[in-house]
């Protein structure tokens, strides 16, 4: 019982702590494709998306639109996938790159700058948008 009364180590609250994990890119709750890999630091998130529904789309045709609470992915200028983020971002400082991936599934790498530095999101995808392909 004495251990429960001890203060938590300061390292648990450090800005240097990095968290990571996988999430599904599907809006269907029974599908867990682990298509979203995220790494969270105190000030930003690095997110790698491999969305099975984008199979066959060339990486060069993809673009990402950023807002404070969402991202939208376009293919040839048409929105084909979107997510609501777990927190608020600074869209002016966010960036992306795309590349061709294995099995013709493009890879989309995002750098999401947090609006509220030091706030922990504990993941990236809060909800997949209704306009998203499966």
C-alpha positions as CSV (number, residue, x, y, z in Angstrom):
1,X,0.0,0.0,0.0
2,X,2.9,2.4,0.6
3,X,3.8,2.2,-3.1
4,X,0.4,3.7,-4.0
5,X,1.2,6.7,-1.9
6,X,4.5,7.5,-3.6
7,X,4.5,10.3,-6.2
8,X,4.8,9.3,-9.8
9,X,8.2,9.7,-11.4
10,X,8.7,13.0,-13.3
11,X,9.7,11.1,-16.4
12,X,6.0,10.2,-16.9
13,X,5.2,13.9,-17.4
14,X,8.2,14.8,-19.4
15,X,7.8,16.6,-22.8
16,X,10.4,14.1,-24.1
17,X,8.0,11.2,-23.7
18,X,7.0,9.7,-27.1
19,X,3.8,7.6,-27.5
20,X,2.9,5.5,-30.5
21,X,0.3,3.1,-31.7
22,X,-1.9,1.8,-34.5
23,X,-5.5,2.6,-35.3
24,X,-7.9,1.4,-38.0
25,X,-8.6,3.6,-41.0
26,X,-12.0,2.0,-41.5
27,X,-15.3,3.6,-40.2
28,X,-16.6,0.1,-39.7
29,X,-16.1,-0.9,-36.0
30,X,-15.6,-4.6,-36.8
31,X,-12.7,-3.8,-39.2
32,X,-9.3,-3.2,-37.7
33,X,-6.9,-2.7,-40.6
34,X,-4.2,-0.9,-38.5
35,X,-3.8,1.4,-41.5
36,X,-2.9,4.4,-39.2
37,X,0.5,4.4,-37.4
38,X,1.0,7.4,-35.2
39,X,4.0,8.7,-33.1
40,X,3.1,11.5,-30.7
41,X,5.6,13.9,-29.1
42,X,4.7,16.9,-26.9
43,X,4.4,19.3,-29.9
44,X,3.4,17.2,-32.9
45,X,2.3,13.9,-34.3
46,X,3.9,11.9,-37.2
47,X,1.2,9.8,-38.8
48,X,1.6,7.2,-41.6
49,X,-1.6,6.2,-43.4
50,X,-2.1,3.2,-45.6
51,X,-5.7,3.2,-46.5
52,X,-6.8,0.0,-48.2
53,X,-9.6,1.8,-50.0
54,X,-7.1,3.9,-51.9
55,X,-5.5,0.8,-53.6
56,X,-4.6,1.6,-57.1
57,X,-4.5,5.4,-56.7
58,X,-1.1,6.9,-57.7
59,X,0.6,8.7,-54.9
60,X,1.1,11.7,-57.1
61,X,-2.7,12.3,-57.4
62,X,-3.2,12.5,-53.7
63,X,-3.3,15.7,-51.6
64,X,-4.2,16.5,-48.0
65,X,-6.3,19.4,-46.8
66,X,-5.7,20.4,-43.2
67,X,-8.0,22.2,-40.7
68,X,-7.8,22.6,-37.0
69,X,-9.9,19.5,-36.3
70,X,-9.8,17.4,-39.5
71,X,-7.9,16.3,-42.5
72,X,-9.3,15.5,-45.9
73,X,-7.5,13.4,-48.5
74,X,-8.3,14.1,-52.1
75,X,-7.6,12.0,-55.2
76,X,-7.6,13.9,-58.5
77,X,-9.1,16.9,-56.5
78,X,-12.1,14.9,-55.1
79,X,-12.3,14.2,-51.3
80,X,-12.1,10.4,-50.9
81,X,-11.2,10.1,-47.2
82,X,-11.4,12.3,-44.0
83,X,-10.9,12.0,-40.3
84,X,-11.7,14.0,-37.2
85,X,-8.5,14.4,-35.1
86,X,-8.2,13.7,-31.4
87,X,-7.1,17.3,-30.8
88,X,-6.6,20.7,-32.3
89,X,-3.9,21.3,-34.8
90,X,-2.2,24.3,-36.4
91,X,-3.1,23.7,-40.1
92,X,-0.6,26.3,-41.3
93,X,2.3,24.3,-39.9
94,X,1.1,20.8,-41.0
95,X,2.6,19.0,-43.9
96,X,2.4,15.7,-45.9
97,X,4.2,13.6,-48.4
98,X,2.9,10.7,-50.4
99,X,4.7,7.7,-52.0
100,X,3.7,4.5,-53.7
101,X,3.4,1.5,-51.3
102,X,3.3,-2.2,-51.5
103,X,0.3,-3.9,-53.1
104,X,-0.6,-0.6,-54.9
105,X,-1.7,1.0,-51.6
106,X,-0.2,4.5,-51.4
107,X,1.5,5.7,-48.2
108,X,0.6,9.1,-46.9
109,X,2.9,10.6,-44.2
110,X,1.5,13.5,-42.2
111,X,3.2,15.8,-39.7
112,X,0.5,17.3,-37.5
113,X,1.6,20.3,-35.4
114,X,-0.5,20.6,-32.3
115,X,-2.1,23.9,-31.5
116,X,-1.9,23.4,-27.8
117,X,1.8,22.3,-27.3
118,X,2.3,19.7,-24.6
119,X,-1.3,18.4,-24.8
120,X,-1.5,14.6,-25.2
121,X,-3.9,13.2,-27.8
122,X,-3.3,9.5,-27.1
123,X,-3.9,8.6,-30.8
124,X,-4.8,10.4,-34.0
125,X,-8.2,9.3,-35.4
126,X,-11.2,10.2,-33.3
127,X,-13.6,9.4,-36.0
128,X,-13.5,8.5,-39.7
129,X,-15.5,10.8,-41.9
130,X,-18.8,9.7,-43.6
131,X,-17.4,10.6,-47.0
132,X,-14.6,8.1,-46.6
133,X,-14.1,5.1,-48.9
134,X,-14.1,1.8,-47.1
